[in-house]
Amino acid sequence: MITSVLVANRGEIACRIFRTCRELGIRTVAVYSDADENALHARVADTAVRLPGTAPADTYLRDDLIVKAALAAGADAVHPGYGFLSENPDFARAVLDAGLVWIGPPPQAIEAMASKTHAKELLGLAPLREVTEADLPVLVKAAAGGGGRGMRVVRRLADLDAELTAARAEARSAFGDDEVFLEPYVENGRHVEVQILADTHGTVWALGTRDCSLQRRHQKVVEEAPAPGLTSELTGELHETAVRAARAVGYTGAGTVEFLVADGTAHFLEMNTRLQVEHPVTEAVFGIDLVALQIRVAEGHALENDPPRARGHAVEARLYAEDPANGWAPQTGTLHRLTVPDTVRLDTGYTDGDPIGVHYDPLIAKAVAHAPTRAEAIRKLAGALAEAAIHGPVTNRDLLVRSLRHQEFTSARMDTGFYDRHLDKLTEPTPDPYAPLAAALADAYGRSRFGGWRNLPSQPQTKRYAMAGEEHEVHYRHTRAGGLEADGVRVLHADSGLVVLETDGLRRTYTIARYGDRIHVNATTLHALPRFPDPAQQHVPGSLLAPMPGTVVRIADGLTEGAAVRAGQPLLWLEAMKMQHQIAAPAAGTLNVLHVSEGQQVEVGALLAVVTSTP
């Protein structure tokens, strides 16, 4: 019987596994990098072991250090979580060779299925060996992992070599393996998958379907169970293929078989030999704890002959520290507050005051709603996210709410091209026009506590804020009675944390929280602007600024100051949170300034280069 589990992972998934272990009375062991010294997963574990360094290759991808940590902490089992080494057969063997229990499938099953190329060959499929114009578009994929890393869509043969190079670098950074392969890219299909669970006694459960079609950069954003709109025949085919794949390799534990469904036909994508990020929707629908079942299977217990009956519908949304309107650029900073209504399940690796850094995935949390019907689950989740207090870096919260309420999603007509078609509309700013006034009145109240009210007529006061990319100027006055007033608005209440306004007979209530120059007014974020702009912060036209903090991992071959560049030409690549981001020339012209070099760390807003456009 397992008594102590080391989780070879971090963040949200480590915390989620620890939660089940505590419920089972199992002692928990965390590993943490130097960047994660004060991370939640390291704080909540019974024991935590340091992995020196910050880069994944030096820490969470070091199987030798993790096995050593498990033995030093007295753990008798290892759970890999997802990502990092979770689909690495050599890591599984190292755990077993050390006399520890591996909470996952046998190494030979991982070897057969975790490499996407081998998995396709096992099912009689084969990746593309050579690509011609007739094969386009094609998809470059990492053989050893998922999560959108090491994936690129190639639509022009001229781009193939560059995309292969970028995909290999990203895969090597994320999984420690730079093998990639090519397959046909099916446009606008639905991403549908089957959760399986198998024991060591020959039982394999197919735990329904999930739809994960809403994706950005080939990484899932919204998932649900069951996948809506599938015929019973297609569902049966998906279940049969998933069970056949599991039995073919002697699979045990939890795994997921993924498909792309287009025109009623299912195309096999891959088998993920691990727990998936989106596993909570399956747990909600079947009323089970997949982590607890993983542990029981690892202990040798048998599953029931048939899985539990599915009930209702569940939807999950991934909350990321990223800016969807700015190329999905990851964001960093302090997460001052994260409060989501308890009507939904929240899995997170953060608490109030935790920093979100540059080294790892920008996932903050997963919110999951379960209800008797799909429509009710969607409504519950969208409402909870809209009401949530998320104070800190820019997130994709507004995008999630709008996506969940989009007619194409509510009517189950979505596919993997959803954001390609709708992103611009979904990220259009719709700020509350009264948010700047509420922020100004709250600030005025805070200042009055120290300066005192004057029983004199007041001159109009002015405040400037940046909101949704635009500058807003608001005016208000102090009254003789010690209150505040503004033209066209009744101020019913104002203090530093709460402002109540009445406009056109409607009462509007605003909660305000301020952290330096950043102000959160309900779900709207403002930035207080100085009265006079700082000339030192101005940049010449054509300046390319870092959209996020990160590392310059590559500069285009032969690129030097004075070189002629074309519009859209890739100039350099930044790596942040395990993803690479391309910086391209905004216009045709001359590269007058190249301000960085390979390997250099940059902060958000740092000057990278200057391109002077051709007249």
N, C-alpha and C positions, 0 to 999 in steps of 0.2 A: 504494500500500500504506500502511495506517495505521501510524504510528510512535508516536503519543502521543495518549492519550484523556483528556479531562476528563469526570469523572462529575458531572453536575449534580444531586447528591443527597448524602445523608449516611448515617451509621450502617451498619447491617448490609448493605444492598444496595450501597452504595459499596464496602465492604470485599470483598464477594463478586465484584463486577466487577473490582476491582483484582487479585484472585487469578488470574483467567483472563488478564488482561492480562500479568501477570508471566510466566505460563507460555508466553505467545505472544511474549515479548520486547518488549512494548509499554510505553513509558513512561507513567506515571500522573500525573494532576493532580487534586487535590481542591479543593473550595471549602468554606469553613467560616464559620459565623456566630460572633459573639463568644461565644455560649453554648457553641459547639463548638470553642473554641480548642485545647483539649487532647484532643479526641475521637479515638478510634482511627483513624477514616478519614482524619483530617488528619495523623496521625502516620505512617501506613504508606505514604502516597502519596509518589512521588518529589518532587513539588512541590505546595504548598498555597497557595491564594489566599484572603485574607480578604474576607468580605462583611460590611461594618460593620452592626451591629445584632443583634437576637436574634429578633424576630418573623419568621415566614415571609414575610409581605408585604414586609418590608424586605430579605430576604436570599435564601432559596431560591426565592422566586417572582419575583425580579427578573431577567427574561430579559436585559436590557441589561447588567447587572453580570456575569452568567455568561458571556455572549459575550465581553465585554471581558476577563474573566479567562482564557478559553481562548486568546485572541490574545496576551495578555501572557505567558502561560506557554509559548507555542510549541506548543500542542496542535494537531493537525490533524483531530481528530474529537471529537464530544460524544456521550456516552451518557446518557440522561435517568433511568435507573433506573425506579422506580415512584413514584407519587404526585407531589406538587409540580407541576412543569411537564411531566411525561411525556406527558400527553395534550392539550397545548396546541399547536394548529397554528401560532399566531403565533411561538412559541418555535422550532419546527422551521424555519420560514421564516427567522427571524433567524439561526439557525445556518448555514443554507445560503447566505443572502445575504452572510454574512461570509467565504465561501469555505471553510467547514469541512465535514467529512463528518458527516452526521446518521445515527447508528446507531439507526434506527427507521423506521417507515413514512412514506410521502410525506405532506406536510402536508395535501393534499386528502383523503387517506384518513382521516387523523386527524379532519379537519373533518367528514367524512361519518359517522364511527362514534363518535368520542369523545363527541360530544353524544348522550346517550341518546335524546333526542327525535328527532333526525335519523336515528339508526340504526333506530328503530322504523318511521319513515315510509319508509325505504329498503326495508324488508322488508314493506311493506304493512300495518304496524301503526300504531296511533296512541295517544298517551297520553290520559287523561281530560281533558276540557276543563271540565266542570262535574260536581260531585259531589252526589248525592242520598242519602237514607237507604238506598235500594236498592243503592247502589254500595259501601257500607261492608262490611268495612274496606278502606281504601285505604292505599297506601304513598307517602309523599313521598320523592323521590329527587333528589340533586344531578345536574344534567345533565352536569357537566364532570369528574366524578371518582368514585371509589369508596371502598373501605375502610371502609364503614359511616358515613362522614361526610356530614352533610346528609340523613340518612335518618330517617324517623319513621313509625310505624304510627299511623293515625288510626282510632279506632273510634266516635267520636261527632262529629257535625257541629259541635257547639259547640266542639270542640277544634281544628278545622281551621286557623283563622286563626293561633292561637298556635303551632301546630306548623309552619306554613309560615314564620312569622317566625323561629323558632329554626333551622329547616333552612337558610334562606337565610343567616343569620349564620354558621352552622358551615361551609357550603359556601364562602362568601366568604373565611373565615379559612384554610381548608385549600387551596383551589384558585384563589383570586383571581377567582372567578366565582360569583355568587349565583343563577344560574338553577336552578330546581327544577321538577319536574313530578310529576304524579300518575298512578298506575296501580293496577289492582286488586291487592289483597294476597291471594295464594294461601296459605291456612293449611296449615302442616305438609307442604309439599312437600319434595322433595330438591333441593339446589343441585348441579347437574351442569354441567360445563364441558368444552370441547374446546380443547386447545392446538393452535394452527396455527403454521406457519412457511412463509413464501413467499419466493422469490427474484425477481430481476428478469428471469428468463428464462421465466416462465410456470408454474413448478412450485409447487404448494401442498401441503404436508404436513398431514395431520390426525394429530397425535401422541397419539391415544387420548383417553380421558376422565379426569376427576378428579371426585371427590365432595368437596364442601366444606360439608356440611350442618350440622356442628356450629359454630354461630355465636353470638356475643353482640353485641347492639346492631348486628346486620346485618354484623358483621365476623367473618371466618373465624377459627376457633381450631384445628381439626384438619382436615387435608386428606389425601386418599389417591388413588393411581392404581394400577390403573384403578378407575372407579366400580363398586362391586360390585352384582351382581344385575340388571343391565340385560339385556334380550333383545338378541340379535344384530340384530334388525330395528330396535329403538329406537337402538342404538348406531350403526347405519348411517345412520339418519335424522339423528342429531346431527352425525355427520361430514359428511354431504352439505350440511346447512344451514350449517355453519361454513365449509366450502370455498366454497360459493356466496356467502356474505357477503363473504369475502375477495376473490374474483374480481370481485364487483360494484363494488368501489371501487379495484381495482388495487393491492391490499395487498401490501406486502413487509415482511419481518422477522417478529418474533415477536408474536403476539397471542392473545387468548383470547375465545371466544364462550361466553357463559353462558346457562344455561337453568334453569328451575324445572320439575322433573318431578313430576307428581301424577297418580295413577291411570293410569299408563302413557302419559300425554301430556306432551310437552315444550312448554313455553311459553318463547319467546325473552325474555331479560332485557336483554342488552346485549352489546356487544363492547368489550373493553378493548384499546386499541391500544398495548400496552406489555408488558413482562415482568411476570409476576404474582409476588406474594410466594411462592406455593406452587409455583413452577416446579421446585424441586429434586426433587419426587416424579416428575415426568415425566422429568427427567434420569436418575434412578436406574433407572427401568423400561426406558428406551430406551438407556441407556448412552451418553448424549451430553452435551455442554456447550452449553446454549442460548445463553449469552453469546458463546462462541467462534463459534457458527453465526451469531449476529446480526452479528458483526464481519465474517465471511466474506461474508455477503450484502451488507453495506454496501460491501465492497470490490469487489462485482460478480461474485463467484464463483457458479457454479450449484450447486444441490443435486442429489443423486442423484434419479433418477426416483421412487424409492420410499423411504419412511423406514425406519430400522432396525427389526428385529423387537423387539417388547416381550417382556420377561422378568421374571417375578416380580411382586411387589407392593411398594409403598412407602407409608409413612405419615409425615406431618409434623405436629408439634405446635408451636404458637407460645407461647413463654414470655414472659409479660408481667409488668411491675411493676404489679400491680393486685391489688385485694382482691375476689374474686368474691362473698364473703359480705357485702360492704358496698357493694352497687350497682355493682360493678366499678370502684370508685374507684381512679384511678391513684395510684401510690406513688412517692415520690422518696427519694433518699439515696445513700449510697455502696454500690456493688456490691463488697463486700470480696473475694468469691471466687466464681468460676464454673468448676466442673470437672464435666464430663460424660464418662462412659465412652466410649472411642474406638470402641465397637461401633456408634455412630451418627455421622452427619454433623452438625456443628454450624456454623451460619452465625450470626455475631454481630458487633455493632459495639462490643463492650465487652471490656475485660480487667480483671483484678483491680485494684481500687482506683479504678476510674472512677466518676464521679458520674452518677446518673440524675436529670435535671432536669425542669422543668415545661413546657418549651417545645415538645417534640415528642412523637411517638408513644411509648407506653410499652413497645414491643417490645424485649425484651432479646436474644432469640435464637430460632432455629428449629432444632429437632432432627428429624432425618430417619432413618428406619430402612428398609432394603431387605432382603427375604428371598424365598425361593422361593414362599411362600404368604402370604395375608393374615393368617392367624392367627399365623404366625411373626413377621411384621413388627410386628404389634400388640404381641405379647409382648416382642419385643426393645426397642421404643421405650418401653413402659411400665416395663420393668425398668431401662433406662438412666436415665430421669427419676427414678424412685424412688431410685436410688443416687446421683444427682448431688448435689454440694455446691454449694448456692446460698445464699450468705451476704450479707445486705443487706436491702433493702426487702421487704415482703410481695410474693409472686408467686402466680401461678395454678398452680404446679407440682402441688400436691396434687389440684386439680381436673382437671388433664390426666391424671394417673395414674388417677384414679377413672373419668374419662370413657372412657379407652381400655379399661378393664377392665369397663365396664358391659355387661350382657347385651344391651341394645338395640343397642349399638354393635358388639359382637363378633359378633352375629348379623346385622349389616347391616340392621337395621330402623329406623335413625335417620332423622330428618328435621329441618327447620329449627326445629321446636318442641322439640327435645331439652332445651335448658336451661330453657325455660318449664316443662316438666314435672318436671325432675329436679334443678334447681339447689339447692333447699333440702336435699335428701338428700345431694347430692354435696358440699355445703359444711358438713355437720354435723361438728363437731370430734370427732376421734378421737385425742386426744393420748396419747402413751406415758406411763403413770402413773409410770414410774421416771425419766423425763427430769429432773424437778426435783431428785431425789436425786443423779443423776449430775452435774448442774450444781453442786450444793452441794459435793459431794466434790471435784470438780475445783478449785473456788474455795478450798476448805480446804487442798488441797495447795499451791496457789500461795501462799497466805498463810503456810503453814508454812515455806516456803523462806526467808522473811525473818524470821519470828518464832521458828522452831525448835520442835521437838516437846518436850513436857514429859513427864518420867517420873513423872507424877502422875495420879491418877484425874481424869478430865475430866467436867465438867458437860455435859449435853446442849446442843448448839449448834442454833440455829434459823435457817432461811433462808426468805424469802418470795419467791415468783415469780408473775408473771402468765403464764398459759398458756391459749390458746384462750378468752380472755375471762373466765377464772375465776382466782381467787387460790388458790395452793397453798402450804402450809407444810410443810417437811420438817425432820427432826431427825436428828442424827448425833452421834457422840462420837469423840474421839481416844483411842486405846488406849495402854497403857503401853509397848507394843512399837513405838510410833511409827506405827501404822497408823490406819485409820478403820473405824468400824463403825456399823451402823444396824439397828434392830429388824426382824427378818424377812427380812433380806437379807445374803448373804455378799459382802463386798467383796474381790474377788480381786485387783484392781489399781486404783490411783487416782493419776493425775498430772494436770497442768493441761490436757492435751489428750486423754487417754484414760482411760476408766473401764470396768472390767469387773465386772459384778455377777452373782450367781447367785441365782435365785429359783425355788423349786419344782423344783429340779433342772435348770433351764434357764440356760445362760450367755448373758448379754446384754452386747454390746460397744457402747460409746458413744464417738463422737468429739466433742470439745467445742471450740468456738471462741467467744471472747468479744470483743465490740466495744462498749466502754462498758457500758451496762446491758442490751444485747441479747446473748443467748447462744443459739448454735445447737448443739443436741444431736441428732446425726444429722440427720433432716429436720424436727425439731421446733424451733420458735422460742420462747424464753422471754424475759421481761423481769424483771430483778432489781428487787425493790421495796424501798424504804427501810423501816427499822424503824418509823418514825412518818410517816404521810402528811402532806404539806405542805398546810395549810389554804388557801393561796393558789391551789392548783390545783383547788379544789372549785368547782362551778358550780351555780347555782340551778336548780330544776326548770324544764323548758321551754326550756333553753338549746340553741340550734342552733349547732353547732360545724362549722368547715370540715372536710370529710372528706378533703381533699387541698389542697396549696398550689395557688394559682391566682389568677385575676383575676376580680373581680366585673364581669361584662359587662352585666348588666341587673338592674334592680329592678322588680318588678311595678308597672304604671301606678297612680299614685295612692296607693301604699303609704306610710303614715306611722306614726309611733309613736302608739299609742292606737287604731289601727284595729281593728275586729272582723275576725277571720279564721275561715275554716271549716277543718275537718280536711282535710288533703291539698291545700290551696290553694297554688299556686306563689307563693313570696315573692321569690326571687332566683335568679340563674343564675351559676354559676362556670364559667370556661373553663380547662381544664388539658389539656396534651398534645393540643391541637387538637380536643378534645371538650367539649361543654357539659353541665353537670351541674345539674339542677334541685334547689333546696332548698325543701321544702314545709313547711307548718305541721303539726306532729305531732298537733295536736288543735284542736278549736274553742275559741276564746277571744279574748284581746286581745294585740296586738303591743305589748308594753311597752317593748321596746328594739330599735332598728334600729342596729346598731353599725358598718355599713359604707356606702359610697357607690359608685356606678358608677365603674369604672376603678381601684378600690383593689386592691392586691396583698395577699393574705392567706396566712398559713402554715397548715399542717395543725393542727387543734385550736383555731384562732382563733375567738373568739366572734363570731358573725354577727348573731344576733338572739335575743330571748327572747319566747316566747309563753306567757302565763299562761292555763291552760285554764279554761274555764267550769265551775263546780261542777255 
